[in-house]
Amino acid sequence: MLSRINTLIIFMIYFKPKTNKLNDVLTKDPRLTRFDILGRALTSTFIYGYKVQDQVSCIVFIDSDRKLLVTVGPNDVRTQKLITDEDAVNLLRSLMMRSKNVIEDIDYQEVISAIHSAGYRMYYLHEGGELLQCLHKGKLAFIVGSNIDAPKPHVEHEVFSIGPLPYQVNHVITYINWLYNSERWCLNSS
């Protein structure tokens, strides 16, 4: 499942379409299904300082009438310029049509377990969590919701927030990328 993922950071984004129909995500105006939120999140994931980040991958779990997992890596992003959020939406839609980027009918918790088993330190981002001010060195996975909160993982994880308010997923990802690129490492190793 994670064979295409070989990066230090994974952003696991949970998305539930407003209409609950996967076909709507593929064919309708992204604003109607809230797929536009994923476009902004994808741009925030990969573009930092006007360049593509090689240490980042994105896994999008689409919880609709058909469960779908879409993996996006730095090489996928390089094939299409991400200048606008619409570019990112189009990239996601094209990746959803390629079998090497998609797994259908998969359980959300199974995906989380596979990431955890691959040695990633799990961060669950939720507005009620402790303020995230630094990162631990090593393989990191961040579980975030896009248009609604992601279900809580059943594996060992830490609950963090980027502030006292609800934030949009692209803001959360941008903040985490800033922590990483600024090398704001936690002093303790635990």
N, C-alpha and C positions, 0 to 999 in steps of 0.2 A: 504494500500500500504506500509506503513512504520511500520507495526505491528511487524516485525522482528527486527527493528532497535531500540535499547534502549541504545545508547551510547552518550557520550559527544561530540564526534567529528564525522562528516560525511565527507568523501571525495567523491564528486560527480564527476566522471570522464566521460567526453564526448569522445566517440570514433567513428570515421567514417572509416570503412575498406577501404583500398586502392582499392579493387575490387568492393565495394558496395554490395557484396553478403554475406549474413550471413552463408550460407553453406560453403563458402571458409574459413571463420574464424574457423569453426569447423573441417575442413578436411585438409586444406593445411598447408604447412610450415608457421609458424607464421610470419616469416620475409616478406613473400610475401604480406600479408594483413596488416602488421604493428601491429599485435596482440602481438608481442614480447614486444612492448612498454607497453602494459597493464600488462604483466607479471612482468616487472621491477617495474611498479607503484604499483602493488599489494604487492610485497615484501616490498617496501618502506613504504607502508601504515601500515602494520601490524608488521613488525619486526623492533624493535629498541632496541639497547643494547642487542642483541642476545636473546630477548624474545618476545612473542606475546603481543601486547598491547590490554588490555581489554576495553579501553575507545574509541576505534576507530571502525567505520564501513565504508564500501565502497559500493557505488552504481555506477555501470557501466551502462551508457546509450549507447547502440550500435545503431548508426544511419545508417542503411543499407536498403536493399530492404525490410526487416522486422524490425520494431522498436522493440528493446528488452531491458528490464531493468533487470539487474542481481544484487542481493544484496549479499554481502559477510560480514559475521560477524566474530568475534574472534573465535567462536566455529567451524566455517567452516574451518578456517585456522589450528586449532589444529588437525583436522582429517588427515591432510597431511603435512608432513614436508616441509617447504619452504626453501630449501637450494639453489636451483638455480632458475633462471628466468623460465626455462623450467618447473620446478615443479609448479610454479605459473600459467603458461599458462595451464597446465594440470588440475589444480584445477579449474580455471575459466571455462574451457570446460566441466568438469564434473558437475559443478554447473549449467551450462546452460541447462543441461539435466534434472534437478530436478525441478519440478513444484513449490515447495515451495520457490525457490530462484529466480524465473523468472516471469516477467509480459510481455506479448507480446502486440504489437500494442498500445503503450501508447505514449502520447504526452510529449515531453521533458519539455515544460513549465509547464505542469500539475504536473510533478514530482517535479520541483523546487518549485511550489506553495505549494505542500504537505509538503515539508521539511520546508518551511518558516512558514506555518500554525502550524507546530508542535513545534514552539517556537525557532527555530534555528536562530542565527545571521548569515547572509549570506555574505560570502566573495567571490567575483569573482576575480580570479587570471588572470591577463593579463599584458603583458610586459609594457603597458603604464600607469599602475596604480601607486599609491603612494607606497613608500617602506614600506613593512611590517616588523616592528621591535618588535612588541609585540602583545599579544593576550588578548582579553577580557575574563574574567571568565564566564562560562556558557556554553550553548549548541552552538557549532560552526559548520557551514557547509562551506566547501571550494569547489567551483566549478572550475574545471580545465579541460583543453583540453589535450588529449593525443597526437595524431599525428597532430591535427589541433586545433585552438582555439575553445573553447566551445561557443555556442551562448549566447549572453548577456541575463541574466534573466529579466523577466518582473516584478519581485517583488522587494521590497526595498532591496538594497544590497550595499556593499562597494567594490570599485575597488582597488586592491592592486597588487603589484609585489614583487618579491624577489630580484630584481636588474634591471639594465638598459638593459640587453640583453634577448633574448629569451632563456629559460631554458627548459630542458627536464622535463616531468611531475614527474619522480621519484626524481629529484633534488628538485623540488618545495615541494613535499610531505615530503621529508627528512628534509628540512629546517623548515617546519611548525611543524613537530614532535619534532625537536630540540627545537623550541620556547616553545612548550607545556611542554616537559619533563624538560626543564631548568627553568620552571615557570617564563618566561619572560612576566609578566602581565602588561597591560597598566594601568597607574595610574588613569586616568579618567574613569568613568563608562559609558560614552556615546559612 
